[in-house]
Amino acid sequence: MPADVLARAKDLQARTLTQLGYGAENGTWRNAYLSGAWELRTGHAQRPTSTGASDLVRSMDLSLFFAAMAKSIDGPTSAAHGTGTEAAPPPWS
């Protein structure tokens, strides 16, 4: 496709997203539409301002932390691979 056709299509899509953003009553949709229009016009996406959730992790007690970790670890696969995640019994038991 010729570059001028792609440029016109991007401009049309950006204008459409801008109008949808101006008309959206919900803030989430408004931000999504206007961010999409901005990305089409500038050519690059915004990077997230935060790279982690360290405050969230620090505020959790250990039971919540381990429950969250248990949901992201595949136990049978880890055991089959012997990844070193096996827990040793505490020395006082």
C-alpha positions as CSV (number, residue, x, y, z in Angstrom):
1,M,0.0,0.0,0.0
2,P,1.4,3.5,-0.8
3,A,2.7,5.5,2.1
4,D,0.3,8.4,1.4
5,V,-2.7,6.1,1.7
6,L,-1.4,4.7,5.0
7,A,-0.8,8.2,6.3
8,R,-4.4,9.3,5.4
9,A,-5.8,6.1,7.0
10,K,-3.9,6.8,10.2
11,D,-5.1,10.4,10.2
12,L,-8.7,9.3,9.7
13,Q,-8.4,6.7,12.5
14,A,-6.8,9.3,14.8
15,R,-9.6,11.8,14.1
16,T,-12.2,9.1,14.7
17,L,-10.6,8.1,18.0
18,T,-10.4,11.8,19.1
19,Q,-14.1,12.3,18.4
20,L,-15.0,9.1,20.2
21,G,-12.9,10.3,23.2
22,Y,-14.6,13.7,23.3
23,G,-18.0,12.0,23.3
24,A,-17.2,9.3,25.8
25,E,-18.8,9.8,29.2
26,N,-16.7,7.1,30.9
27,G,-13.2,8.3,31.9
28,T,-11.6,4.9,31.1
29,W,-13.0,4.9,27.5
30,R,-12.1,8.5,27.0
31,N,-8.5,8.0,28.1
32,A,-8.3,4.9,25.9
33,Y,-9.6,6.7,22.8
34,L,-7.5,9.8,23.3
35,S,-4.4,7.8,24.0
36,G,-4.9,5.8,20.9
37,A,-5.3,8.9,18.8
38,W,-2.1,10.4,20.4
39,E,-0.1,7.3,19.6
40,L,-1.3,7.3,16.0
41,R,-0.3,11.0,15.6
42,T,3.1,10.8,17.3
43,G,4.1,7.3,16.3
44,H,5.1,6.0,19.7
45,A,3.3,4.6,22.7
46,Q,3.6,6.0,26.2
47,R,5.7,3.9,28.6
48,P,4.2,3.0,32.0
49,T,5.4,5.3,34.8
50,S,5.8,2.4,37.2
51,T,7.6,-0.9,36.5
52,G,6.5,-2.8,39.6
53,A,4.1,-3.1,42.5
54,S,6.6,-2.9,45.3
55,D,4.3,-0.9,47.5
56,L,1.6,-3.5,47.0
57,V,3.9,-6.4,47.9
58,R,5.3,-4.6,51.0
59,S,1.8,-4.0,52.2
60,M,0.8,-7.7,52.0
61,D,1.1,-10.0,54.9
62,L,3.0,-13.3,54.2
63,S,-0.1,-15.5,53.8
64,L,-1.4,-13.2,51.0
65,F,2.0,-13.0,49.4
66,F,2.4,-16.8,49.3
67,A,-1.2,-17.3,48.1
68,A,-0.5,-14.9,45.2
69,M,2.8,-16.8,44.4
70,A,1.0,-20.1,44.5
71,K,-1.3,-19.0,41.7
72,S,1.6,-18.2,39.4
73,I,3.7,-21.3,40.0
74,D,2.8,-24.6,38.3
75,G,3.6,-27.1,41.0
76,P,3.6,-30.3,39.1
77,T,5.8,-28.9,36.3
78,S,8.2,-27.4,38.8
79,A,8.4,-30.7,40.6
80,A,9.0,-32.6,37.4
81,H,11.9,-30.3,36.4
82,G,13.5,-30.2,39.8
83,T,13.8,-26.4,39.8
84,G,15.0,-26.2,43.3
85,T,11.8,-24.7,44.6
86,E,11.3,-27.7,47.0
87,A,10.9,-26.5,50.5
88,A,13.0,-28.1,53.2
89,P,11.4,-28.9,56.6
90,P,12.1,-26.3,59.3
91,P,15.0,-27.4,61.6
92,W,12.7,-27.4,64.7
93,S,10.3,-30.0,63.4
